[in-house]
Every structure is written in C-alpha cells, then in structure tokens.
Amino acid sequence: MPGVRGAITVEANTAEDIIEGTTELLREMIAANNIRPENVASAIFSTTTDLNATFPALAARALGWTDAALLCTHEMEVPGALGKVVRVLIHLNTERGAHEIVHPYLKEARQLRPDRDGS
C-alpha cells in the first residue's frame, strides 16, 4: 500500500481558503494517480499551526470519501518554516509501485520538495 503525498499553500486562515486549497490539491492527486474513493484506505491531513479555521478533511468528504478513515492534525512548528501549508498523505490500495506514484506540491509548497518540480 503506497503513500501518496502532496502539499499546497493557501492565502489566508479562512474555512473557504483551506477547503478550496485542499480540494485543488486532492483533485491534482486524484488525477495524477487515478485515485478512486474506494481505493483510499485512510488519509492524514496536516496544516501548519497558522491554519485552524476548519478541518481540511472536509474537502475529501465533499469529494465522496465517505468510507475512508481521515485524520486532521498540525505540523511541527519549526522556526522559519513555510507557513499556511496544507499537507496530505493518502494510504492507497493499488497495484501501482511506489516509483509510479506522483506527489504534487502546488503553489509555494513547491519549495518544500523542489525535486518534485510541482508534480
């Protein structure tokens, strides 16, 4: 069961921005990895501590992930780290190998993994 990870930055600590950004990230992860809701075993959503207006997992529920176990948490607060980041780690039931998985890093979150070149 490979993990699919990704991250995106959002503009502000509002429920709308968090849901909109998380939805954008999830749609990219879904498209890049051909993810179907029934193949998602679980997902962990984390935000930097400056984001707390809503649960990012609500975006996954709105996309139909009603049976997967979802968890929201905060990232470690590291001095100088990039702020306003939503991260996702999906545990996926798939026959694809780990080397075939695409891990999108969008907007300013690209700097977290420059080796991924935004995808």
Secondary structure, 3 states (H helix, E strand, C coil): CCEEEEEEECCCCCHHHHHHHHHHHHHHHHHHHCCCHHHEEEEEEEECCCCCCCCCHHHHHHCCCCCCEEEEEECCCCCCCCCCEEEEEEEECCCCCHHHCCCCEEHHHHHHCHHHCCC
